[in-house]
Amino acid sequence: YWPNTLPSAPAGAADALVALYRGFEDLSADLLRIFALALDMPEDHFADKIDRHFSIMSCHHYPALTEAPAPSQLRTGPHTDFGALTILAMTTEKGGLEVQMPDGTWAGVVAGPDELVVNLGDMMARWTNDRWKSTMHRVANPPELADAMSRRQSIGYFMHPNYDATIECFPTCLENGAAPLYQPISAGQHIAEKIAKSHAV
């Protein structure tokens, strides 16, 4: 992994981002405790799988457009996230996050000033044998060009469990006599394969 890249300006930005990372770290642990109970497992089921996690946090800036996008062009194309879950803090300008609904349509997601968005990732889908689907999402273009209010900022925390944590179907997510949809894999290998596949596209 590349060394942490932190801004040198404005003053205090680096410390604020590190503090935010730690806050997201704590929140993701709380969410995983809730997830464990929802999946009929002990509340601390994930504890030994995230005590050496390799989660990442990144800041995404989407400037206001100055020229028309190409037909069907998006700010970010449809994709799912590789890890267990993603926590997003984002501004509310036009042309933002959209999620794919069960019928294949796309719906915009707007978070209020004191709200965060949580997406499920591919690891959680593997753990739950697709009982919980990873969230297919994209970032749309704003409806008006060069609209200053279409400038967007988002900060995403991508929760990756311990590098050597095994990602395999939870027994509570497997029907009697059914076979898991996915073979066991380590979290590190899962991420490496996802990155390699995305670079090959």
N, C-alpha and C positions, 0 to 999 in steps of 0.2 A: 504494500500500500504506500501511496505517496505520503510524505510527511504532512502533518496538519498545515493547512494554508489559512492564515488568519490575517485580517486587514491591519495595517499600521495606522490608518486614519479612518474616521475621526478618533480622537483620544477615547479610550475606554471600550471601543467596539470589540476588540479581541476578547477582553474579559467578559463582556456581555454575552458574546456567542458561546464561550466556554460554559458560563452559568446556564445559558439556555439549553445547551447539550445535556448538562447534568439534570436539569429539570425534566427534559424529555426522557432521559434515562430512568428517572424515578417513576414518571407517568407510565412508561411502557411496562415496567415491572408490575405496577398496580393493575394495568389492563390485563396482563397475562395471568394474574391471580384470578381476576373475574372470568377470563376465558376458561381457565382450568375448571372452575366450579360449573360453568355453563356446559362443559363437556363431561360432566360427571366424574371428575378426577379430583384428587386432593388439591387444596388451594395452593400448596407450595410445589406443585408438579414441575413448574418451569424453573424453580430457583437454581438448581444445579446445572441448568442449561444456559443461563444468562449471566453467570458470575464472572465470566471472562469474555463477554460479548465483543463483537467487532462491528458495532453499529456505526453508521456514518451520518453526518448532517451536512447539508449543502444549501446554499442560498441561490435562488433562481430569479433573475431579473428579465422581465419581458418589456422592452421599450415600446413606446407608442409607435405605430407604423407610420412610415413616411411615403410608402408606395404600396400599390395594391398587391396582395399576395397572389400567387399562382392559383389557378382553379383547384379547389379541394385542399389547398395547403393549410396546415395547422401550425400553431406555435409549438406543440409537441404532439406527435402522432399517438394513436391508440397503443396502449401497452399495459402490462401488469408489473408490479414491483417484485423484485427477486426475494426479498427477505420475509420475515414473519408478519410484520405490520409496519405501516408508515404513519407518522403523525405530521400533519401539515398545519402551519400557520400561514395565512395568506391575506393579502389585501382584497378589496371587494370590487375592483373596477370591472368594466365590461370586458367580455372575451376571456373567460377563465376556465376553471376546471369543469369538466363534464364527465359523468360516469355512464357506462352502458347499462341499460335496464334489462330485465329478463327477456323482454320482447325485442331486443336489439336496438331500440331507440336510445338517443342520448339525452340526458337531463343535466342541466346546469346545477352546480353546487356552490352556494354562497354561504360563507361562515360570517357570523356577526363579530363585532369587535372583541368579545370575550369568549369566542368559540374556536375550537380546533376541529380539523377533519381527520378521521382515522380510516385508512384503507387497509384491507387484508392483503397479504402478499402470498407469493407462490409457496413458501414454506408452510404457511398455515393451511393452505389447500392440501398439500401433501400429508401433513400431520392428521388432518381430519378426513382424509380419503375423499376430498371434494365435497364433503358435507357443507363446509364453508368455502365458498369460491373466492379466489383472489379477484380484486376489484379491477376490471378493465376500465381505463380512464384515458383522457386526452386533455389537451389545453387548446381551446378554440381561439380564433382571431376575434378582435373587437368588431362590432357592427359598423362603426364609422372609422374611416382612415384618419390618421394624424390627430385623433382625439386625445388630448393630453391626459384625460382621465382613464385612458386605456393602458397606461403604463402600470405594470403589475410587479409585485414582489412576493415571492413565497419562500418559506424556509421549511425544508423537509427533513425529518429524522427517520432514517431507514433502519429499523430494528433487525439486526442480524445476531442470532444467538452465538454461543461459543463456537469457535471454528471447528472443533471436533465433536460438537453435539450431533447426535444421530437424528435425522429427519425420517421418521417412519410412522406408519399408520398407528394412531392410538387405538388400543383395544376397544374403547367405548365407541369408536366410530366405524367398527367393522361388524356388519351383520353376520349372524351365524352361518357358517359355511361359505361366506364370501371371501374372495381373495383381494388383497390390497391392490389399488390401482397403480401404485408406484413402488419401486424397489427402495430399500433403505439406502440413504446416502448421507454423508457428513455435510454439515452446513457449509463448510469451506469448499468442498467439491461441488456442491450445488451452485454456489455463487460463481465459481470458476467456470463451470459449464455454461451457465446463463450468459456470462460476459463473453465467452468465446463464441457462443451462438449469435449474440447480438452484433459482434464485430464481423461475423461472416456474412451477415445480411447485406 
